[in-house]
């Protein structure tokens, strides 16, 4: 039985693959022709092959529940998201611009604070930021870069343009799934890779390792780089182990490291102590060093901040980089780009209302049924109100939260998030599902942006929540060179 692609509903949202009933967008033409050639049995065999590959490769993620931690297989859809190379080139430039400005902003905050003195950002925004670390004041890491790895969440509105939804500058995760998604697709749809010019993504671990090595305070041929993980019970442990293995770096926990009297960090090995030059840390600031932050932390390394501040160690991302994760700061990023680079943003923000401003707060409170309300420093889709899908009780609760702590909340219009065909149900019927995109940006001596990124999909019909911890799935992301200009 064939798949009824002509019955696929093209609605009011921008569709990444289909431009009108039965007609694909140009970068997706060869993919669409291939999918149309498959009957339902062919599709089922490929979906099953993908699920088997995920199990064989051990691709999983952890969900925290009241009953305990649950390890789940990675949810994946075999229809990729397709973006044209011209549009991606523009996006690549915009992401590099954004991260350059954000790093200049963070470096300024921990030193001269000129952006506050010049009145661009109010001082109280900084003082009330839960991720500002006074312990980092006076520091300026190599190249002035604090956020070496950034996962920027992008969304596409009905106009087909990308918008930045948020910046993730602390310990962004998901890049391993981007890489594994590509491996799965090469197993499941190898024929298409022979016909379509798809940009590769496999060089990311090498690029990451080179960037980390460039941060080494010791100018030696082979700096010692380690990946610091909280351990096997962390939801992103699969990624920590994956990246360490791909980079050829040691995966370590806090107990594997020690800071000596020379303020240098060492790794415990069978042969004795070995000095460490760079730590790619996947532990939150507050658990990093019990001498400085949470004194009860057993995840971090006593004295690691001393080694960093003494200039004997590089930490990526640097402690304190999360100050720019604040969603209130997000609203100021266009002004930040203008202030430091004297440029207009190449990628726009989503319109944002700051609840600490009385006029904007009143607008938010009067339109809670139409807006998305977010706390300033939560992640993973937690603590949000999605107005159009909310109850009156939920809106009343958020009204009280906003009034009690207006600095801690922002609001944004409910976007018409783009969709893409996704196989659903036991018959693998293609239906539109909303999605976002998380490209990864590296910055050290130079900048690098992944060609595409991690596409996350809201697997529930009509849902806008794409997080895997809340039932979301994933797709491979193809940047396709059609050698033509224009939107994808």
PyMOL commands that set and color helices and strands:
alter all, ss='L'
color gray80, all
select helices_A, chain A and resi 5-7+26-36+40-57+85-109+114-117+123-127+134-136+142-144+175-188+190-195+204-214+237-247+254-256+285-287+304-309+321-325+327-331+333-341+358-366+387-389+392-404+406-408+468-470
alter helices_A, ss='H'
color red, helices_A
select strands_A, chain A and resi 18-20+23-24+60-65+68-73+81-84+149-156+162-168+225-228+250-252+257-259+265-269+272-275+278-281+314-316+348-349+352-354+371-375+385-386+409-413+419-424+429-443+447-449+454-457+473-475+477-480
alter strands_A, ss='S'
color yellow, strands_A
deselect
rebuild
show_as cartoon
